[in-house]
Amino acid sequence: MEVLGIFVAHNTPKGLLKGSKLTRSHTTVIEAAIRAVSAAKESPRVSKIVIGVIKPTKTGQPHIKFTPIQAGLRMQVRGNSAVQIFFVYTDRPDDVMQEITGKWEER
């Protein structure tokens, strides 16, 4: 489905990819990453979210992985058959990681 030039899963909440926090260098979010991106977008501690590339993978269990970077966090989300990288800009990476992980575990 295409919404304002951004391709998202068919059940993506309307407005997920709108707002000043999101960059538009890539315009697709895998379904497994919706909760994580939503949590990052809602966090007052996050200043920007960069949507990265999607790499197809073999079928496996969804999970999320964080790596600290100078500007915040590198967030890797694995869906059933794809992995997507996001960069989450924040000055409080530990707090943001807890917020996103909490939302991820609600799935």
PyMOL commands that set and color helices and strands:
alter all, ss='L'
color gray80, all
select helices_A, chain A and resi 31-42+93-105
alter helices_A, ss='H'
color red, helices_A
select strands_A, chain A and resi 2-3+6-8+28-29+46-56+63-69+72-78+82-90
alter strands_A, ss='S'
color yellow, strands_A
deselect
rebuild
show_as cartoon
